[in-house]
Amino acid sequence: MSDINPILSGSAESIAAYQDAIEQSTKAVVQWLQQPEMYQGKTVEQLRERINLDFTSQGLGNQVAIERAVEYFLKDSLSVHHPQCVAHLHCPSLVISQAAEVLINATNQSMDSWDQSPSATIIEVKLIEWLREQVGYTAGDSGVFTSGGTQSNLMGLMLARDAFFARQGHSVQQNGLTGNLSKIKVFCSENAHFSVQKNMALMGLGYQSVTLVKTDEFSRMDVSDLADKLAQAKANGEQVLAIVATAGTTDAGAIDPLTEIVALAEKEQIWVHVDAAWGGALLLSEKYRHYLDGLELADSVTLDFHKQYFQTISCGAFLLKDARHYQLMRYQAAYLNSDFDEEQGVPNLVSKSLQTTRRFDALKLWMGLEALGKKQYAEIIDNGVTLAQQVAEFVSAQPELELVMQPQLASVLFRFRPGQGDTAFVALLNQRIGDALLASGAANVGVTEADGVTCLKLTLLNPVVNLADVKVLLASVTACGQQLLNA
């Protein structure tokens, strides 16, 4: 077996096999990066027919396995770095992040205990300390890296739930949920991420526990409606365990009025969790950092680095304002985070995470910050927000395009608007434009809804994309729309 696929180790044979495999893979990636198409344009049915596992008794060997991966995966992958790939919060990655992945994968450190990840543990702790400082929290290391926003939001809601019951003298960790659970509510805006509902279901409280607050014309939480719904909940005998504010909604990039939300929550001792998975990028901004005023007041915060921090997937973080709340999820395992280790000051991060085995994703952000420095990182983050404003101005001047909402972060909501057809006709037309552009391999434009209006979405994360590139894309949208009308 060793001559086919040796385990990565310090032997000469293993090192040679590793170098050959990495070199072959790197060459393939370089070739793929140079292809002009955004996507090769294969349909779901074509890919199902084409892709099959070749799992033989003797094995194919590293070289053939890599060749097959290049043929059946790499060549048919979406080029997220392409200037016409703008549908989702799906970023191109920093070169230094790719280098970090090599170190992360080769060392295969596990972040659950210090003796499985000694230097990595210290680096993550120091990075959490730095992130807390950027948010405006007091000095400390209460936080952990996560797989992304959904997991971070789950941690915030879970700790909010357990703190809610703890104030009533009940331990969810020890004794489970109790009481009339239908009376326990979580508030978030109509445009909050779906992970709020998903996580409440996971925690046993169900979708019914989520009360949606109205939003204003910019998709931000309406504080007046929040106040009304809080008062109504109290009158109904309901108890609110958390308010989830959003700093960067998926479509509009809306940032809820954080300071006002916290002020309302404090009156009733309600936990505030801020989902800043996207908008948290503005922590490094030179132009737009003030958009996040009030973030420091939240009880917990979600951050994602595989969005506008340009890190490879996955890379997120959860920050907890008050360290004492970590006791609510604490569990001692002699083989991972023993009492003895704790007494000796050994940092075993499993105590802070929902995961046990966990990748050292923090290295990517660490290396990114060191490689780019503050100024360049701020520039590439600010670029998307500024570009969105320029694109919105251009769209507003085009007779066949309609700006649906003024941009707030790096997204632009608009639609192709011919002079004919009712609302349903225009909605279907825009859906078909998005589908047709992806099928052709020319572009990936998002299709979504804003206040009931079906529209197209440009998510302008790519820092090397400029207004000229977007104008090419918008011309494709217009041409496609006209072609569909004529057909």
C-alpha positions in Angstrom: 0.0 0.0 0.0 2.8 2.5 0.8 3.9 2.7 -2.8 0.4 3.8 -3.8 -0.6 6.3 -1.2 1.7 6.6 1.7 0.7 8.5 4.8 2.2 11.9 5.1 5.2 11.5 7.3 8.9 12.3 7.6 10.1 9.4 5.5 11.8 10.1 2.2 9.2 8.2 0.3 6.3 10.1 1.9 7.9 13.5 1.3 8.5 12.7 -2.3 4.9 11.5 -2.8 3.7 14.7 -1.1 5.8 17.0 -3.3 4.6 15.2 -6.4 1.0 15.3 -5.4 1.1 19.0 -4.5 3.0 19.9 -7.6 0.5 18.1 -9.9 -2.4 19.7 -8.1 -0.9 23.2 -8.2 -0.2 23.0 -11.9 -3.8 22.0 -12.5 -5.1 24.9 -10.4 -2.8 27.4 -12.3 -4.2 26.1 -15.6 -7.8 26.3 -14.3 -7.3 29.9 -13.0 -6.4 30.9 -16.6 -9.5 29.6 -18.3 -11.7 32.5 -19.5 -15.1 31.0 -18.7 -16.7 31.6 -15.4 -18.4 28.1 -15.6 -18.3 25.4 -18.2 -22.0 25.4 -18.2 -22.9 21.8 -17.5 -26.4 21.1 -16.2 -27.4 19.1 -13.1 -28.3 16.1 -15.2 -25.1 16.3 -17.2 -23.0 16.3 -14.0 -24.9 13.4 -12.5 -24.3 11.4 -15.6 -20.7 12.3 -15.8 -19.5 11.9 -12.3 -19.0 8.4 -10.9 -16.8 7.0 -8.2 -14.0 4.7 -9.4 -13.2 2.8 -6.2 -11.2 -0.3 -7.3 -9.7 -3.1 -5.2 -6.2 -2.2 -6.2 -6.5 1.6 -6.2 -5.6 4.0 -9.0 -2.6 5.7 -7.3 -2.2 9.3 -6.5 -1.5 10.6 -10.0 -4.6 9.1 -11.6 -6.8 10.1 -8.6 -5.6 13.7 -9.0 -6.2 13.6 -12.7 -9.7 12.4 -12.2 -10.4 15.1 -9.6 -9.1 17.7 -12.0 -11.4 16.3 -14.8 -14.5 15.8 -12.8 -14.3 18.5 -10.1 -11.9 21.3 -10.9 -12.8 21.8 -14.6 -16.5 22.0 -13.7 -16.1 24.2 -10.6 -17.4 27.8 -10.5 -14.7 30.4 -10.9 -15.5 32.5 -7.8 -12.6 34.8 -8.7 -14.2 35.7 -12.1 -15.4 39.3 -12.4 -18.9 38.1 -13.5 -19.4 35.8 -10.5 -21.4 38.0 -8.2 -24.5 36.1 -7.0 -23.7 35.3 -3.4 -21.6 36.1 -0.4 -19.0 33.8 -1.9 -15.6 35.5 -2.0 -12.5 35.0 -4.0 -9.7 34.0 -1.6 -6.4 35.7 -0.7 -3.3 34.1 -2.0 -2.0 34.0 1.6 -5.1 32.1 2.6 -4.2 29.4 0.1 -0.7 29.2 1.6 -2.2 29.0 5.1 -4.3 26.0 3.9 -1.2 24.1 3.0 0.2 24.5 6.5 -3.2 23.8 8.1 -3.7 20.6 6.1 -0.2 19.2 6.4 0.1 19.6 10.2 -3.6 18.5 10.8 -3.7 20.0 14.2 -6.9 19.5 16.3 -8.1 22.6 18.2 -9.9 20.7 21.0 -6.9 20.4 23.3 -3.6 22.1 23.7 -1.6 18.9 23.5 -3.0 18.4 20.0 -2.4 22.0 18.8 0.1 23.8 21.1 1.2 26.8 19.0 -2.1 26.9 17.1 -4.1 27.2 20.4 -2.0 30.2 21.5 -2.4 31.9 18.1 -6.1 31.4 18.1 -6.4 32.8 21.7 -4.4 35.8 20.8 -6.4 36.4 17.7 -9.7 36.2 19.7 -8.2 38.8 22.0 -7.4 41.1 19.1 -10.9 40.6 17.6 -12.5 41.5 20.9 -10.5 44.7 20.9 -11.7 45.6 17.4 -15.3 45.1 18.4 -14.9 47.2 21.5 -15.2 44.5 24.2 -13.1 44.5 27.3 -9.8 42.7 27.3 -10.2 38.9 27.4 -10.3 35.8 25.3 -13.9 34.7 25.5 -14.6 33.6 22.0 -13.7 30.8 19.5 -13.3 30.2 15.8 -16.2 28.4 14.2 -17.3 26.9 10.8 -19.2 30.1 10.0 -22.3 32.2 10.8 -24.8 29.4 11.4 -22.7 27.8 14.0 -21.8 31.1 15.7 -25.5 32.1 15.7 -26.3 28.8 17.3 -23.8 29.5 20.1 -25.2 32.9 20.7 -28.8 31.6 20.9 -27.9 28.6 23.0 -26.0 30.7 25.6 -28.8 33.3 25.6 -31.3 30.4 26.2 -29.3 28.9 29.0 -28.6 32.3 30.6 -32.4 33.0 30.5 -33.1 29.8 32.4 -30.2 30.3 34.8 -31.7 33.6 35.9 -34.7 31.6 37.0 -32.5 29.1 38.9 -32.7 26.4 36.4 -29.8 24.6 34.5 -30.7 23.6 31.0 -27.3 21.8 30.8 -28.1 19.6 33.8 -31.9 19.2 33.6 -33.0 20.1 30.1 -35.8 22.5 29.1 -38.7 23.1 31.4 -41.9 25.1 31.7 -44.3 26.3 29.0 -41.9 26.5 26.1 -44.5 28.0 23.7 -44.2 31.2 25.7 -40.5 31.6 25.1 -39.7 33.8 22.1 -36.7 35.1 20.1 -37.0 38.3 18.1 -35.3 39.1 14.8 -36.0 41.2 11.8 -37.9 39.9 8.7 -34.6 40.0 6.9 -32.5 38.1 9.5 -30.6 35.0 8.4 -32.6 31.8 8.2 -30.3 30.2 10.7 -32.3 31.9 13.5 -35.3 29.7 12.8 -33.0 26.7 12.0 -31.2 27.0 15.3 -34.3 27.6 17.4 -35.7 24.3 15.9 -32.4 22.6 16.8 -32.7 23.8 20.4 -36.1 22.3 20.8 -38.1 25.6 20.7 -39.2 25.4 17.1 -39.9 28.0 14.4 -42.9 29.1 16.4 -40.6 30.7 19.0 -39.3 33.2 16.4 -41.1 36.6 16.2 -40.3 38.6 13.1 -40.0 42.3 13.5 -40.9 44.6 10.6 -38.2 46.4 8.6 -37.9 49.8 7.1 -37.4 50.8 3.4 -33.7 49.8 3.7 -34.4 46.4 5.2 -33.3 47.4 8.7 -35.2 46.4 11.9 -37.9 48.8 12.7 -37.3 49.8 16.3 -40.8 51.1 16.8 -42.2 47.7 15.8 -39.7 46.0 18.0 -40.9 48.1 21.0 -44.6 47.3 20.2 -43.9 43.6 19.8 -41.9 43.5 23.1 -44.8 45.1 24.9 -47.3 42.8 23.2 -45.2 39.7 24.2 -45.2 40.9 27.8 -49.0 41.4 27.7 -49.4 37.9 26.4 -47.3 36.4 29.2 -44.5 35.6 26.8 -40.8 35.9 27.7 -38.1 37.0 25.3 -34.8 35.2 25.7 -33.0 37.0 22.9 -33.1 39.7 20.2 -31.0 38.9 17.2 -29.8 42.0 15.4 -28.2 41.8 12.0 -25.2 43.7 10.8 -25.3 43.0 7.1 -28.4 41.2 5.8 -27.8 38.7 3.1 -29.5 40.6 0.3 -29.5 44.3 1.1 -26.5 44.4 3.4 -28.7 46.2 5.9 -27.3 47.0 9.4 -30.0 47.2 12.1 -29.9 50.2 14.6 -27.7 48.4 17.1 -27.6 51.0 19.9 -31.4 51.5 19.9 -32.0 47.7 20.0 -29.7 47.2 22.9 -31.3 50.1 24.8 -34.7 48.4 24.5 -33.3 45.0 25.4 -31.6 46.3 28.6 -34.9 47.4 30.1 -36.1 43.8 30.1 -32.8 42.0 30.7 -32.9 40.5 27.2 -29.8 39.1 25.6 -28.7 40.7 22.3 -26.8 38.7 19.8 -25.5 40.5 16.6 -25.1 38.5 13.5 -22.3 40.4 11.9 -21.2 37.6 9.6 -21.0 40.0 6.7 -21.0 43.5 8.1 -18.3 42.6 10.6 -15.8 43.2 7.8 -16.2 46.9 8.5 -14.3 46.4 11.8 -11.2 46.9 9.6 -12.7 49.7 7.4 -11.3 53.2 7.3 -14.4 54.7 5.7 -17.4 52.8 7.1 -16.4 51.5 10.6 -19.1 53.8 12.1 -21.8 51.7 10.5 -21.1 49.2 13.4 -21.5 51.7 16.2 -23.2 49.8 19.1 -21.7 46.4 18.3 -19.7 46.7 21.5 -22.9 46.7 23.5 -24.1 43.3 22.3 -23.8 40.2 24.5 -22.4 38.1 21.7 -21.3 38.6 18.1 -21.0 36.4 15.0 -18.2 37.2 12.5 -17.3 35.4 9.3 -14.0 35.7 7.5 -15.0 33.7 4.4 -17.0 36.6 3.2 -15.5 40.1 2.9 -12.3 39.1 4.7 -11.5 37.0 1.6 -10.5 33.8 3.5 -11.1 30.3 2.2 -14.1 28.4 3.5 -14.6 27.8 6.3 -13.5 30.5 8.7 -15.7 32.3 11.3 -15.7 33.3 14.9 -18.0 33.7 17.9 -17.3 36.4 20.5 -18.8 36.4 24.0 -18.9 39.7 25.9 -19.0 38.2 29.4 -16.7 35.3 30.1 -18.9 33.9 32.9 -21.5 32.8 30.5 -19.1 30.1 29.1 -19.8 28.2 32.3 -23.3 27.5 30.9 -21.8 25.1 28.3 -18.8 23.8 30.3 -18.1 20.1 30.3 -15.0 18.5 31.8 -13.5 15.5 30.1 -10.4 14.0 31.7 -8.8 13.2 28.4 -9.3 16.7 26.9 -9.8 19.5 29.5 -9.0 18.1 32.9 -9.3 19.9 36.1 -5.5 19.5 36.5 -4.9 21.2 33.1 -7.1 24.1 34.2 -5.3 24.5 37.4 -2.0 24.7 35.5 -3.4 27.4 33.1 -3.4 25.1 30.0 -5.9 26.5 27.4 -8.0 23.6 26.1 -10.4 25.3 23.7 -12.9 22.5 23.6 -14.5 24.3 26.6 -15.5 27.2 24.3 -16.7 25.3 21.2 -19.6 23.3 20.1 -17.2 21.2 18.1 -14.6 18.8 19.5 -12.2 18.1 16.6 -11.8 21.4 14.8 -9.5 22.8 12.1 -7.0 25.5 12.8 -8.8 28.0 10.6 -7.6 31.0 12.6 -4.2 30.7 10.9 -5.7 32.0 7.7 -6.9 35.3 9.3 -3.7 35.6 11.2 -1.5 35.3 8.1 -3.9 37.5 6.1 -3.6 40.3 8.7 0.2 40.1 8.8 0.6 39.8 5.0 -1.7 42.7 4.0 -1.4 45.0 7.0 -4.2 47.4 8.1 -4.2 49.8 5.2 -4.4 47.2 2.4 -7.0 45.1 4.2 -9.1 48.3 4.8 -8.8 49.2 1.1 -10.0 45.8 -0.3 -12.9 45.8 2.2 -13.9 49.4 1.4 -13.6 48.8 -2.3 -16.8 46.7 -2.4 -18.9 49.2 -0.5 -17.7 52.1 -2.6 -18.1 50.1 -5.9 -21.7 49.3 -5.0 -22.5 52.9 -4.6 -21.0 53.6 -8.1 -22.9 50.8 -9.7 -26.2 52.0 -8.1 -25.6 55.4 -9.7 -24.9 53.8 -13.1 -28.0 51.5 -12.9 -30.2 54.4 -12.0 -29.2 56.1 -15.3 -30.1 53.1 -17.5 -33.6 53.1 -19.1 -34.0 49.3 -19.0 -32.7 48.8 -15.5 -34.3 49.8 -12.2 -32.5 50.2 -8.8 -34.7 48.4 -6.2 -32.8 49.7 -3.1 -29.9 52.0 -2.4 -26.9 49.9 -1.4 -25.6 49.8 2.1 -22.7 47.3 2.0 -21.3 45.7 -1.1 -24.6 44.5 -2.8 -26.8 46.1 -5.4 -30.4 45.1 -5.8 -31.9 45.9 -9.2 -34.0 44.4 -12.0 -34.5 44.4 -15.7 -37.6 46.5 -16.3 -39.0 46.5 -19.8 -41.8 48.8 -20.7 -44.3 46.0 -20.9 -45.7 43.3 -18.7 -47.3 43.1 -15.3 -45.5 42.3 -12.0 -45.6 38.6 -12.4 -44.3 38.8 -15.9 -41.4 41.0 -14.9 -40.6 38.8 -11.9 -40.4 35.6 -14.1 -38.4 37.5 -16.7 -35.7 38.4 -14.1 -35.6 34.9 -12.8 -35.0 33.6 -16.3 -32.3 36.1 -16.9 -30.4 34.8 -13.9 -30.9 31.2 -15.0 -29.9 31.9 -18.6 -26.7 33.7 -17.7 -25.5 30.8 -15.4 -26.5 28.2 -18.0 -24.4 30.0 -20.6 -21.4 30.1 -18.2 -21.1 33.8 -18.8 -22.2 35.1 -15.4 -23.6 34.2 -12.0 -26.1 36.9 -10.9 -28.2 36.4 -7.8 -32.0 36.2 -7.9 -33.9 37.2 -4.8 -36.8 39.2 -3.4 -36.9 42.6 -1.7 -40.2 43.7 -0.2 -42.0 41.2 -2.5 -40.2 42.4 -5.7 -38.2 39.8 -7.5 -34.9 41.3 -8.5 -31.3 40.6 -9.4 -28.4 40.9 -7.0 -24.8 41.8 -7.5 -22.6 40.9 -4.5 -19.5 42.9 -5.1 -16.9 41.3 -2.9 -14.1 40.8 -5.4 -11.5 43.6 -4.7 -10.1 43.4 -8.3 -13.4 44.0 -9.9 -14.1 47.6 -11.1 -17.0 49.6 -12.5 -16.0 48.7 -16.1 -16.3 45.0 -15.2 -19.7 45.5 -13.8 -20.9 47.5 -16.8 -20.0 44.5 -19.0 -22.1 42.3 -16.7 -25.0 44.8 -16.8 -24.8 44.9 -20.5 -25.1 41.1 -20.5 -28.2 41.3 -18.3 -29.8 43.8 -20.6 -29.0 41.8 -23.7 -30.3 38.6 -22.2 -33.5 40.3 -21.1 -34.1 41.7 -24.6 -33.3 38.2 -26.1 -35.9 36.6 -23.8 -38.5 39.3 -24.6 -38.0 38.8 -28.4 -38.2 35.0 -28.0 
